[in-house]
Amino acid sequence: MKANFDQLIATLPRAPSEAWPAGVPFVDALSHGTMSVEVFAPNELDRQSPHAQDELYFIGRGSGTLTIDGVAHDCKAGDALFVRAGQAHRFTSFSKDFATWVVFWGPKGGEK
């Protein structure tokens, strides 16, 4: 399996939805078993809510701040960040070109 970051970014944002009125800012890239990979490029506002699985972000371009349970983590292209299943998190203060890989895996509720 292979996914190309630039080709996936070119498809964003997708059509608007009730949850994402400015357009859906993510696209599926790969999946296998419990693992799935997306590219996420928020447009103006990150509206995501906690997820059922553990997740890793690999920042592909730009910069921003990921706040996890109230703790802010500055990030830029080349950085990796981990968010446990169920943790509140949100990107803020991100650059206009910000985009990241997102990897979800494992059981609902996260690994123990």
N, C-alpha and C positions, 0 to 999 in steps of 0.2 A: 504494500500500500504506500502511496505517496500523495502528499498535498503540497500545493505551492502557495505560499503566503501572499505574494503579490496578485496572483490570479483570484484568490479568494477575496482579498480586500477590494478588488475591482467590482465585485458583486454587491458591495455594501454602500449605503444602507438598502435593505430590502423594503418591500412595501410596508406602509404604516399598519399598525394594529392598535387595539384599544390600550394595551400595555405600553406600546412604543409609538406614540403619535408622530414622532419625527422620522419613523422608519425603523424596522428591526435591525439592530446593530451587530448581529452575529450570524454566522453561517457555519453549518456542519462541515467538517473536513474529513474525519476518519472515525471509524468505530470498530470495536472488536470486543466481544464479551461485555464486561462491565465498563470498559474504557471507551470514552468518546473524546474527540478533539474538535474544538471550534476555533474560529477567529472572531474576536470581539473588538469592535471599534465604536465606542460610544460617541454619539453626536450631541454635544452640548451638555447632556445630563445622563448619568448612569442610574438607571431605574431598577437594577437587579435586586433580588431578594436572596436570602440564604438558600443554599442548595442542599439536597439530600446526600450528596456524595462529597468526599474530599476533592480538592481541586488544586491544581498548580497553574500559575500564570507565568508565561515566558514572554516578557515584553519584547515585541518585534520592532517597534519604532516609536519615536516620541518619548514623552516623559509625563509624569503625573504623580499623584499620591493615592495609595491604596490604604483606606482606613479599615482596620479589622477590629471589631469589638471595641471601637473608640480609640485605638492606637494607630497613629498615622505613620506610614512607611513611604518615603519618597522612592520613586522608581524611575528607571530609564531603560532604553533599549539595551538588551543584554542581561537584564536582571531577571531573577526567578523569585516568585513569592508563593507561599503555601497558605491555603485557607482550609481549616477543618470543616467537615460537614456541619451545617447548621449555624455557622458563625455569621453574624451580620458583617457585611463588607460592602465597600463602594469606592469606585475611583472618583477623585475630585481633582480640580486644578490640573487637568490633563491638557497637553498640547493639542492643537487642531489635527495633527497627523498621528495622534496616539492610536496604536493598535496592538493587540496581544493575542498570543496563542492561549487557549484555555484547555486544560486536560482534566477531565473528570474520571474517577475510577473508584472501584471498590463497592462494598455493600452500602445500602441506605443507612445513614447514621454514621458513616465513616469507619475507618479501621480503628481498632482499639489497641 
